[in-house]
């Protein structure tokens, strides 16, 4: 199902937004499909890669060092997975603005699920589009896909709701803690990296980007190397972040699996601000090393 074939999206939106009679379903459907068809185009650069890694604390050399990247099988230094996730968030933000224009009610992006299928290299143009939708008890999920030429870079879901979900963050089995700071200058640079208009609010993907950064730091502590790959993320947003300090907690993963000489791990990570949960979720990643992540 392509963007132009989202049949029934008008009725689903009216149910999601608890609207009764006007405007009619076909109006919503036509207008939303028109907005969704305006695919977001972004083109990353090597400078974007370097800046994004610096402001998010990600020290994985595969994204900045061409020799390391080629040693790992890449053609060039790929964009960080969270950089691609941030592009998807901006696409979702544009869809939110379109939906709010149609109904006037506030809508939030309450979570993202994304699988990284292929690397995104500098100068490549990334195109996002809506593939399908699914009503949920909390709101509306849109399945999206990011393409570049003839390859799929990422695919996943944007989850929309009218309010953030509550959260009791897991604390058992924490194997790593660290803090990071988000301020106004870094936020402006973040918006620059994702080719979006600078706003006062902090993008949710900014604190999310510090989650794999914490994993790279943990990997370095345990192995002395920073060689790992982010394969997929599933994150839920709980509260709007504010400028200041954040705390990241990494929980011990379950048993790893070895596939084609790489060890696969699944981590649960929490990000909080002054004990207030901001985001939580899972990251599936790989490393050439078999690592003991037990406490």
C-alpha positions, 0 to 999 in steps of 0.5 A: 500500500503506497501513500496515495492508497491510504484508504480509510485513513480519514475515518481512522483519524476522526476516531483517533482524534475523537471527532464526531461529524465534521469534516467528513471522512473523505475530506480528512482522507484526501487532505492527509494523503496530499500531505503524506505524498509530499515526501521529505527529502534530506541529504546528509554530508560528512560534516553532518556525520561528524557534528551529529556524533560530536553533539550526541557523544557517539564515538563509534569510529565507523562513522567518521574514519573511512579506514575503519568503515571499510574494514567493517565492510562499508563503502564510506562512513555511514550516517549514525542510525540515530541520525536516520531515526532523527530524520524520521522524527522530523518527517513525523513532525511535519505530518503532525503539523498537517494533522493539527491544521486539519483538526486543531487538536494537539498531537504528539509523536509518542514513540518510534520503531525503526529497523536499519536496513542499509547504510546511508552515505554522505551525499545520498538523498533520503526520501520518506513516505507513509506505507500504511496505517493502523489504529491503536488504543493509544492513537494511530501508527503510521508505517514509514519507509526511507529510501535512497535510490534503489535501496531501503535505508530504514523502515518502521513505525511512527506512533501518534497519540494525544498524550505521552504514556506513563512509565515505571522505568526498569531498574533491575540489572543496571550495568552502566550509568552516565549523564549528558547535557543538552543546551540551546547551542547543541539543540540548534546544531542538532536541527541543522544536522537533520535539515530542519527549522530550528525550534525552541523545543528539544527533538525527542530523538536528541536524548534518544541519540545518547542511548547507543552512545552509552552502549559504545562507551560500555563496549569500550569499557568492557573490550577496549574497542568501539566496534559495534552496529545499531540494527534496530530501535524501539523507543517510547516517549514519556515526557517532553525533555527540558534543557539541562542534565539527563541520566542514561541507564543501561540494563544487562542484555539477555543471552547473545546470539552469534550470526555470521561471526557477529554477536547480537545483543538486545539492550533495554535503556532508560533516559530520565531527567531529574528522576522524570522518565523521558524515553525508554526502549530497546536497541538491537545491536551487534559486535564482533566481540563476545562480551560479558555484560553481566553486573 
